[in-house]
Amino acid sequence: MSLLGYEKRFSALRLNSSGGSKSPHKVAMLLALLDLIDRGELRENKIRFDNVLRDAFAHRLTMLGDLSARNNPHLPFFHLRSEGFWHHKVLPGQRESYDQLSTASSVGIVISHIEYAFLDDELFELLQSKLIRNLLSESLLTNLDQGSILDILRGDSSAWDWLECEFLVNDYMVMLEKQLKGSKYSKADHRRELMGRLNNRSKGSIEYKHQNVSAVLVELGLPYIPGYKPAFNYQKQLKQVVLSYFAGNQSLLDDVNSFGENEVIESVPAELSWNDVYDPIPPEHVTRVSERKPQYLAKRVDYTEREFRNRQLGLKSEQFVFNLERERLVKAGRPDLAREVEWSSQERGDGLGFDIRSFDLERETELFVEVKATNSGKYQPFYISENERAFSNDFADAYSLYRVYEFREAPRIFILSGAVEQYVQLFPTNYRAEF
């Protein structure tokens, strides 16, 4: 659901009006929730019915100024489930009893049946933005019209506002799905259609914003559209919009991951020479800040890891590089050396620290080649084992990592010669356990 969809729900809550006036309890409970997020006291999507929440609720109920309203937080905690975005995690063994409840007549009913409440993942991600919390706070208190909403979201800045970012991210994801499926699409057509929904943004501005989205996806370990080179100096709000999109479209995360696992690659690209595939410029070194990983992303296996474990992608890319190495040596006038190029991971097995043994003609020495492949773009992260890292250090003068990217469509290669860690930031992902 989009931000405006949640705004409409917040501004049209199903409130109890049996006493002649609308009960403020649901409003007070949601405002209390926003207060806890704002103060950093609620960092995960688990809303527990504890004293912290009840105190925040009582404070908000008092602020609403209805002296006749009783401090009974168990009622909105229970009945917010009817709004469609508030859900309950039922305690083990209590499902049958919970399903029979039409109300929570006491605090004890909530405590004995409900472990915690939780929001739609998309809504919880949206609430990480102070701007959105302010908007939804106002929508709880007043029925905002469309003009008022835009005033809050757009303010006085010329920067991209939330709604513009939503339009652009949605459009990017449509193209990304087509990219992953190998379907044809026109970036120009998408841009022209998008321009009508934005605030007079230029083609260059839209292009750069797409590049910002690519950067966010790279940092999340997800594939991106290779035609949009990642631009990492993006506004923080954009990443929140991307995360909100995935929170509300988790099926896309499953689809994305499925493309990285056991993907059928019919053949090794042929009739390509080094001049066709060689990219002399490796990716720039980018400094990143470690951030909280949302729960809904943690439930999914990393796309880059799936590509790493895709045996067919690894074999086809190694064969591709093996053929190129032999072709390179033949063209250099050394067919004798070309015949001695060894596909080591196949002939001698994995675990050597490299995949192919070739030759460096300038130094007249052996060249140990490790192949890392992706169907995504140049900036896609990759996995490297401790053995491979150590080998690149021990044999730095004779070692090169060949990064093959966009392998399925139009493969390119850049080379990292020497110790790998001089080029990339390495992050530990697992440990070996011994007794």
C-alpha positions as CSV (number, residue, x, y, z in Angstrom):
1,M,0.0,0.0,0.0
2,S,1.3,3.5,-0.8
3,L,1.8,6.2,1.8
4,L,-1.4,8.0,0.7
5,G,-3.3,4.7,1.2
6,Y,-2.2,4.6,4.8
7,E,-3.0,8.3,5.3
8,K,-6.6,7.6,4.2
9,R,-6.9,4.7,6.7
10,F,-5.4,6.8,9.5
11,S,-7.8,9.6,8.8
12,A,-10.9,7.4,8.6
13,L,-10.5,5.0,11.6
14,R,-13.5,3.0,12.7
15,L,-14.2,4.8,16.0
16,N,-16.7,3.8,18.6
17,S,-19.5,6.5,18.7
18,S,-22.0,4.7,20.8
19,G,-22.0,7.4,23.5
20,G,-22.8,10.1,21.0
21,S,-19.2,11.2,20.3
22,K,-16.3,9.5,18.7
23,S,-14.0,7.6,21.1
24,P,-10.4,8.9,21.0
25,H,-8.8,5.7,22.1
26,K,-7.6,4.3,18.8
27,V,-6.2,7.7,17.9
28,A,-4.4,7.9,21.3
29,M,-3.0,4.4,20.9
30,L,-1.6,5.2,17.4
31,L,-0.2,8.5,18.5
32,A,1.5,6.8,21.5
33,L,3.0,4.3,19.0
34,L,4.4,7.2,16.9
35,D,5.8,8.8,20.1
36,L,7.7,5.6,21.0
37,I,9.2,5.3,17.5
38,D,10.1,9.0,17.6
39,R,12.0,8.5,21.0
40,G,13.8,5.4,19.7
41,E,11.9,3.2,22.2
42,L,10.4,1.0,19.5
43,R,13.0,-0.3,17.1
44,E,11.4,-3.5,15.8
45,N,7.9,-4.3,14.6
46,K,6.7,-5.8,17.9
47,I,4.3,-3.6,19.9
48,R,4.1,-5.1,23.4
49,F,1.3,-4.3,25.8
50,D,3.7,-3.2,28.5
51,N,3.9,-0.2,30.9
52,V,5.9,1.8,28.4
53,L,3.1,1.6,25.8
54,R,0.4,2.1,28.4
55,D,2.0,5.2,29.9
56,A,2.5,6.7,26.4
57,F,-1.2,6.0,25.7
58,A,-2.4,7.6,28.9
59,H,-0.3,10.7,28.1
60,R,-1.8,11.0,24.6
61,L,-5.3,10.3,25.9
62,T,-5.0,13.2,28.3
63,M,-3.6,15.5,25.6
64,L,-6.7,14.8,23.5
65,G,-8.7,16.6,26.1
66,D,-11.7,14.3,26.5
67,L,-12.2,14.2,30.3
68,S,-14.9,11.5,30.0
69,A,-12.5,9.1,28.2
70,R,-11.4,6.2,30.5
71,N,-7.8,5.0,30.5
72,N,-8.4,1.6,29.1
73,P,-5.6,0.9,26.6
74,H,-6.6,-2.8,26.2
75,L,-9.6,-1.8,24.1
76,P,-7.7,0.1,21.3
77,F,-4.9,-2.4,21.5
78,F,-7.4,-5.2,20.7
79,H,-9.8,-3.4,18.3
80,L,-7.2,-1.8,16.1
81,R,-7.1,-5.2,14.4
82,S,-10.2,-4.2,12.5
83,E,-8.2,-1.4,10.6
84,G,-6.3,-3.9,8.5
85,F,-2.8,-2.7,9.2
86,W,-2.6,-3.7,12.9
87,H,-2.2,-7.4,13.7
88,H,-1.8,-9.7,16.7
89,K,0.8,-12.4,17.4
90,V,-1.3,-14.8,19.4
91,L,0.3,-16.6,22.3
92,P,1.0,-20.4,21.8
93,G,-2.0,-22.5,22.6
94,Q,-4.4,-19.5,22.6
95,R,-5.5,-19.4,19.0
96,E,-8.8,-21.1,19.4
97,S,-9.8,-18.9,22.4
98,Y,-8.5,-15.8,20.7
99,D,-10.7,-16.4,17.6
100,Q,-13.7,-16.5,19.9
101,L,-13.1,-13.0,21.3
102,S,-15.2,-10.1,20.0
103,T,-13.6,-7.6,22.5
104,A,-11.0,-7.4,25.3
105,S,-13.1,-6.9,28.4
106,S,-10.0,-6.4,30.6
107,V,-6.2,-6.0,30.6
108,G,-6.0,-9.7,31.6
109,I,-7.7,-10.8,28.3
110,V,-5.0,-9.0,26.2
111,I,-2.1,-10.3,28.4
112,S,-3.4,-13.9,28.3
113,H,-4.0,-14.1,24.6
114,I,-1.6,-11.7,22.7
115,E,2.2,-11.8,22.8
116,Y,2.5,-8.5,20.8
117,A,0.9,-6.5,18.1
118,F,2.6,-5.7,14.8
119,L,2.0,-3.4,11.8
120,D,2.2,-4.1,8.1
121,D,5.9,-4.3,7.3
122,E,5.4,-1.5,4.8
123,L,3.7,0.8,7.3
124,F,6.4,0.1,10.0
125,E,9.1,1.0,7.5
126,L,7.3,4.2,6.5
127,L,7.1,5.2,10.1
128,Q,10.9,5.3,10.3
129,S,10.7,8.7,8.6
130,K,9.9,11.6,10.8
131,L,8.3,13.4,7.9
132,I,5.8,10.5,7.5
133,R,5.2,10.3,11.3
134,N,4.3,14.0,11.2
135,L,1.9,13.5,8.3
136,L,0.2,10.5,9.9
137,S,-0.1,12.2,13.2
138,E,-2.0,15.1,11.6
139,S,-4.1,12.7,9.6
140,L,-5.1,11.0,12.9
141,L,-6.3,14.4,14.2
142,T,-7.9,15.9,11.1
143,N,-9.2,14.7,7.8
144,L,-6.5,16.2,5.5
145,D,-7.5,17.0,1.9
146,Q,-5.1,16.3,-1.0
147,G,-3.7,19.8,-1.0
148,S,-2.8,19.7,2.7
149,I,-1.1,16.3,2.2
150,L,1.1,17.7,-0.6
151,D,2.0,20.8,1.5
152,I,3.3,18.6,4.3
153,L,5.2,16.2,2.0
154,R,6.7,18.8,-0.3
155,G,7.4,21.7,2.0
156,D,9.5,24.6,0.6
157,S,12.5,22.6,-0.7
158,S,13.4,21.9,-4.3
159,A,14.6,18.4,-3.2
160,W,12.6,15.4,-4.4
161,D,9.6,14.9,-2.1
162,W,8.3,11.6,-0.8
163,L,5.6,11.2,-3.4
164,E,8.0,11.8,-6.3
165,C,10.4,9.2,-4.9
166,E,7.5,6.7,-4.6
167,F,6.5,7.2,-8.3
168,L,10.1,6.8,-9.4
169,V,10.9,3.8,-7.2
170,N,7.7,2.0,-8.4
171,D,8.7,2.7,-12.0
172,Y,12.3,1.4,-11.4
173,M,11.0,-1.8,-9.9
174,V,8.8,-2.5,-12.9
175,M,11.8,-2.2,-15.2
176,L,13.9,-4.3,-12.8
177,E,11.4,-7.2,-13.0
178,K,11.5,-7.0,-16.8
179,Q,15.3,-6.9,-16.7
180,L,15.5,-10.0,-14.5
181,K,13.1,-11.9,-16.7
182,G,14.9,-10.9,-19.9
183,S,11.9,-9.0,-21.2
184,K,12.4,-6.0,-23.5
185,Y,11.6,-2.5,-22.2
186,S,12.4,1.1,-23.1
187,K,13.9,3.3,-20.4
188,A,13.0,6.4,-22.5
189,D,9.4,5.4,-22.6
190,H,9.3,4.8,-18.9
191,R,11.0,8.2,-18.3
192,R,8.5,10.0,-20.5
193,E,5.5,8.5,-18.7
194,L,7.1,9.2,-15.3
195,M,7.8,12.9,-16.1
196,G,4.1,13.7,-16.0
197,R,3.9,12.7,-12.4
198,L,6.9,14.7,-11.1
199,N,7.6,18.3,-10.3
200,N,9.0,19.4,-13.6
201,R,12.1,17.2,-13.2
202,S,14.6,17.2,-16.1
203,K,15.7,14.0,-17.9
204,G,19.1,14.3,-16.3
205,S,17.6,14.6,-12.8
206,I,15.4,11.5,-13.3
207,E,18.3,9.5,-14.7
208,Y,20.4,10.4,-11.7
209,K,17.6,9.5,-9.3
210,H,17.4,6.1,-11.0
211,Q,21.1,5.7,-10.4
212,N,20.5,6.5,-6.7
213,V,18.0,3.7,-6.5
214,S,20.6,1.3,-8.0
215,A,23.0,2.3,-5.2
216,V,20.4,1.5,-2.6
217,L,19.8,-1.9,-4.1
218,V,23.6,-2.6,-4.2
219,E,23.9,-1.8,-0.5
220,L,20.9,-4.2,0.2
221,G,22.7,-7.0,-1.7
222,L,20.0,-7.0,-4.4
223,P,20.3,-6.9,-8.2
224,Y,20.0,-3.5,-10.0
225,I,19.5,-2.3,-13.6
226,P,23.0,-2.3,-15.1
227,G,22.1,0.7,-17.3
228,Y,21.8,2.8,-14.2
229,K,25.2,3.0,-12.7
230,P,24.9,3.3,-8.9
231,A,25.3,6.8,-7.5
232,F,25.8,6.5,-3.8
233,N,25.3,10.1,-2.6
234,Y,21.5,9.7,-2.3
235,Q,19.1,11.4,0.1
236,K,18.3,9.3,3.1
237,Q,14.6,9.6,2.3
238,L,15.1,7.6,-0.9
239,K,16.4,4.6,0.9
240,Q,13.3,4.7,3.2
241,V,11.0,4.8,0.1
242,V,12.9,1.8,-1.4
243,L,12.6,-0.2,1.9
244,S,8.9,0.7,2.2
245,Y,8.4,-0.5,-1.3
246,F,9.9,-3.9,-0.6
247,A,8.1,-4.1,2.7
248,G,4.8,-3.8,0.8
249,N,5.9,-6.0,-2.2
250,Q,7.7,-8.9,-0.6
251,S,6.8,-11.2,-3.4
252,L,9.2,-9.2,-5.5
253,L,12.0,-10.1,-3.1
254,D,11.1,-13.8,-3.5
255,D,11.1,-13.3,-7.3
256,V,14.4,-11.5,-7.2
257,N,16.0,-14.3,-5.2
258,S,14.6,-16.9,-7.5
259,F,16.5,-15.4,-10.5
260,G,19.8,-15.9,-8.6
261,E,19.3,-19.6,-7.9
262,N,19.7,-22.4,-10.4
263,E,19.0,-20.1,-13.3
264,V,19.2,-21.9,-16.6
265,I,22.0,-20.5,-18.8
266,E,21.8,-22.3,-22.1
267,S,25.2,-21.7,-23.4
268,V,28.5,-19.9,-22.9
269,P,28.6,-16.6,-24.9
270,A,30.6,-17.2,-28.1
271,E,32.3,-15.1,-30.7
272,L,33.5,-12.6,-28.2
273,S,37.2,-11.4,-27.9
274,W,39.0,-9.6,-25.1
275,N,38.4,-6.4,-26.9
276,D,34.7,-7.0,-26.8
277,V,34.5,-7.8,-23.0
278,Y,37.4,-6.1,-21.3
279,D,36.5,-3.2,-19.0
280,P,39.7,-1.4,-17.9
281,I,38.1,0.6,-15.1
282,P,37.1,-1.3,-11.9
283,P,34.4,0.1,-9.7
284,E,35.2,3.0,-7.5
285,H,35.8,2.4,-3.8
286,V,32.7,3.4,-1.9
287,T,32.4,4.0,1.9
288,R,29.2,2.7,3.4
289,V,27.7,3.0,6.8
290,S,26.3,-0.1,8.5
291,E,22.6,0.3,9.2
292,R,19.7,-1.7,10.6
293,K,18.5,-4.4,8.3
294,P,14.7,-4.7,8.3
295,Q,13.2,-7.9,9.5
296,Y,11.4,-8.6,6.2
297,L,14.7,-8.4,4.4
298,A,16.4,-10.7,6.9
299,K,13.8,-13.3,6.1
300,R,15.0,-13.5,2.5
301,V,18.2,-15.1,1.3
302,D,20.7,-12.5,-0.1
303,Y,20.5,-12.4,-4.0
304,T,24.3,-12.2,-4.2
305,E,24.7,-15.3,-2.0
306,R,22.3,-17.2,-4.2
307,E,24.3,-16.3,-7.3
308,F,27.4,-17.4,-5.5
309,R,25.8,-20.8,-4.8
310,N,24.4,-21.1,-8.4
311,R,26.6,-23.9,-9.7
312,Q,25.6,-23.4,-13.3
313,L,26.4,-19.7,-13.4
314,G,29.8,-20.5,-11.9
315,L,30.7,-23.2,-14.3
316,K,29.5,-21.3,-17.4
317,S,31.4,-18.2,-16.4
318,E,34.6,-20.1,-15.7
319,Q,34.3,-21.8,-19.1
320,F,33.8,-18.4,-20.7
321,V,37.0,-17.0,-19.1
322,F,38.9,-20.2,-19.9
323,N,38.1,-19.8,-23.6
324,L,39.0,-16.1,-23.5
325,E,42.3,-16.8,-21.9
326,R,43.3,-19.3,-24.5
327,E,42.1,-17.0,-27.3
328,R,44.2,-14.1,-25.7
329,L,47.3,-16.2,-25.8
330,V,46.8,-17.4,-29.3
331,K,46.4,-13.9,-30.6
332,A,49.5,-12.9,-28.8
333,G,51.4,-15.5,-30.7
334,R,51.7,-18.1,-28.0
335,P,49.5,-21.1,-29.0
336,D,51.9,-23.3,-27.0
337,L,50.9,-21.5,-23.8
338,A,47.2,-21.5,-24.8
339,R,47.3,-25.3,-24.9
340,E,48.6,-25.3,-21.3
341,V,45.9,-23.1,-19.8
342,E,44.2,-25.2,-17.1
343,W,40.7,-25.1,-15.9
344,S,42.0,-26.0,-12.4
345,S,38.7,-26.0,-10.5
346,Q,37.5,-28.8,-12.9
347,E,40.7,-30.7,-13.3
348,R,42.0,-30.5,-9.7
349,G,38.8,-29.6,-7.7
350,D,37.6,-26.7,-5.7
351,G,39.5,-25.3,-2.8
352,L,42.7,-24.3,-4.6
353,G,42.0,-20.6,-4.1
354,F,41.7,-20.0,-7.8
355,D,39.8,-21.4,-10.8
356,I,42.0,-21.1,-13.8
357,R,45.8,-21.3,-14.3
358,S,46.9,-19.1,-17.2
359,F,50.0,-17.1,-18.1
360,D,51.1,-13.5,-17.7
361,L,53.0,-12.7,-21.0
362,E,54.6,-9.5,-19.7
363,R,56.2,-11.2,-16.7
364,E,56.5,-14.6,-18.4
365,T,55.0,-16.2,-15.3
366,E,52.0,-18.3,-14.3
367,L,48.7,-16.4,-13.7
368,F,46.2,-17.6,-11.2
369,V,42.6,-16.5,-12.1
370,E,39.6,-16.5,-9.8
371,V,36.3,-16.0,-11.6
372,K,33.3,-14.3,-10.0
373,A,30.2,-13.8,-12.1
374,T,26.9,-12.1,-11.9
375,N,24.0,-11.5,-14.2
376,S,23.6,-8.1,-12.6
377,G,25.8,-5.0,-13.0
378,K,29.4,-4.0,-12.4
379,Y,28.8,-2.9,-8.8
380,Q,27.0,-6.0,-7.6
381,P,28.7,-7.4,-4.5
382,F,30.2,-10.8,-4.6
383,Y,31.3,-13.5,-2.1
384,I,34.9,-14.6,-1.6
385,S,36.0,-17.4,0.7
386,E,38.7,-17.1,3.3
387,N,40.8,-19.5,1.3
388,E,40.5,-17.3,-1.8
389,R,41.3,-14.2,0.1
390,A,44.4,-15.8,1.7
391,F,45.6,-17.1,-1.7
392,S,45.2,-13.6,-3.2
393,N,47.6,-12.3,-0.5
394,D,50.1,-15.1,-0.6
395,F,50.4,-15.1,-4.4
396,A,49.5,-11.4,-5.0
397,D,52.1,-11.0,-7.8
398,A,50.6,-13.8,-9.8
399,Y,46.9,-13.5,-8.9
400,S,43.9,-11.8,-10.6
401,L,40.2,-11.8,-9.9
402,Y,38.2,-11.6,-13.1
403,R,34.8,-10.1,-12.3
404,V,32.3,-11.1,-15.0
405,Y,29.2,-9.0,-15.0
406,E,26.0,-8.8,-17.1
407,F,26.9,-12.4,-18.0
408,R,23.6,-13.5,-19.4
409,E,23.0,-10.6,-21.8
410,A,26.3,-8.9,-22.8
411,P,29.2,-10.1,-20.6
412,R,32.0,-7.7,-19.6
413,I,35.0,-8.3,-17.4
414,F,37.1,-6.1,-15.1
415,I,40.2,-7.3,-13.4
416,L,41.5,-6.9,-9.8
417,S,45.1,-7.9,-9.8
418,G,46.9,-8.7,-6.6
419,A,45.4,-9.0,-3.1
420,V,41.7,-8.6,-3.3
421,E,41.3,-6.7,-0.1
422,Q,43.1,-3.7,-1.5
423,Y,40.1,-3.1,-3.8
424,V,37.1,-4.1,-1.7
425,Q,35.6,-3.9,1.8
426,L,35.4,-7.4,3.3
427,F,32.6,-8.2,5.7
428,P,32.5,-11.5,7.7
429,T,29.4,-13.6,7.0
430,N,30.0,-16.9,8.8
431,Y,32.3,-18.8,11.1
432,R,33.5,-22.4,11.3
433,A,32.5,-24.1,14.5
434,E,34.9,-26.7,16.0
435,F,34.7,-28.8,19.1
